[in-house]
Amino acid sequence: MDGLVIKPKWADMILSGIKTWEIRGSRTHKRGTIGIIKSGSGLVYGTVELMSCVPLTMYNWEINKDKHHVSYADIDYKTPYAWVMGNPIIYPEPVPYKHPQGAVIWVRLPKAVYQGANKE
């Protein structure tokens, strides 16, 4: 499973189900379950299903503001994309992982990380 590195504020909103679109400056072809990592923490806080990737125009940006909670003025992407997420699961306890040097967006997580989240 891959982990997506996100600023803590947005990670919390994604895992709570409030934010279902993560806005990025490039598309992704990844689909399925991904881990949510709060940047700088060294911890995986939960998972979501990455279901789709949609290019955004200013029009569909505004009519879908409730899905991403980001002002268009705050984005500096030539073509913004919405990474569509759902089915968030918050781990009872965050699970540590070893962050590879240079990883900024994606981290490949070993099975022990997400299997460890299922232990009670």
Protein Blocks (a to p, Z undefined) as FASTA:
>chain_A
ZZddddfklmmmmmnomamcdcdfbdcfbecjdddddehklpafbdcddfbdcdddfklm
mmmmmmnopafklpccfbacddddehiacdfbacdddddehiakbccddfklmmmmmpZZ
